[in-house]
Amino acid sequence: MDISDIRYDCVHFKGQIPCTPNKKEGKTCPDCDRYVRASKRILIIKLGAIGDVIRTTPLVTRFRKLYPGCHITWITDHPEILPRDVINEIWKFDFRSVIRMKHSSFDISVNLDKEPEACGLHSETLSGEKFGFTVMNGHISPCTPAAEHKLLTGFFDSVSRKNPKSYPEEIFEICHLEYKKEPYLIEKPAELSKKWKSVIRSRAGNRKVIGINTGCGSRWPTRLWPEEYYRELIGLLQAKELFPVLMGGPEEDGKNLRLSGETGAWYPGVYGLKEFISILGNTDLVFSLVTMTMHLAIALEKPLILLNNIFNRNEFELFGRGEIIEPETGCDCYFGTECKREKHCMYDIKTTTVYNAILRHID
């Protein structure tokens, strides 16, 4: 074999290590029957948060359909969430990936983050077509007119409130595409899923499992549902012979321990992302506020009862599985971290409203 035999344009080529066909099947250039010339080289820049990364993944499905045999690279802060079977290269956003990107070229690049570092990275990307956001004249700028509306919704709450489109619709529009309900994609840990299926079924028996995510992070406390309402809801679910499972991260640990102690609801504890996905994947329905759990539940195709107050409900794509519940009294703090009311509007979403919604969507 000579260095001139190497098929650098193959979708399987990894640059400095053996490709998958070589590693698993002993295939070598230039006569490998697994050779596929990359039809397009596509870069997606979507750094974080995890939920935003998840709801950007429908683009992968569309690109694969538009350009069979394309090579997709994704730069992100959260490589662990992305499905490696449909994305050729997943780079964690760091100095190494920036250097690597600067010495690569792409046919198409997409940046859907409006943060300065993502836009700056996109501005230096060598690409035939660019979609999304970049830097121009020292500030964020749309790559094409199709991205202008998304910028305006970010700049002005008054524009954001009137937006009639879901987030997937918006990002497809930015890429000059029409959204056709392509699904969310995530990396699913099969072995951990089997483990948690056994654990949960040993406790729940034949009862339907209701995942209850009790938190939403510390950035927007105005979207929290009162703790006493969770106690009431758990009691109603248990009386209906349903099996509630308390879920959350480190910030919700104290709350979940209290709720578990007071109601007897099962709380498995705080786990890393893969374990959390595996627990969530073994529920029959998920009740959540607007948080990462919401996006994971959608990707896992779980029926979802979603509480929302401070965001535009149109941006959420539930794929017809579940419903969104909002305060009947409205919300005075759009994208706000503080509320002027004595009791913020989430107090106006009553326990029975959530309970009845769960019953409507549980099989």
Secondary structure, DSSP 8 states (H G I E B T S, - for coil): --GGG--TTBTT--SSS--HHHHHH---SSS-TT--B-S-EEEEE----HHHHHTTTHHHHHHHHHSTT-EEEEEES-GGGS-TTT-SEEEESSHHHHHHHHT-EEEEEEE---SHHHHHHHHT-EEEEEEEEEEETTEEEESSGGGHHHHHHHH-HHHHHT--S-HHHHHHHHTT-------------HHHHHHHHHHHHHHHTTS-EEEEE----SS-GGG---HHHHHHHHHHHHHTT-EEEEE--GGGHHHHHHHHHHH--B------HHHHHHHHTT-SEEEEESSHHHHHHHHTT--EEEE-SSS-GGG---TTSEEEE--TT--S-TT-S--SSSS-GGGGS-HHHHHHHHHHH--
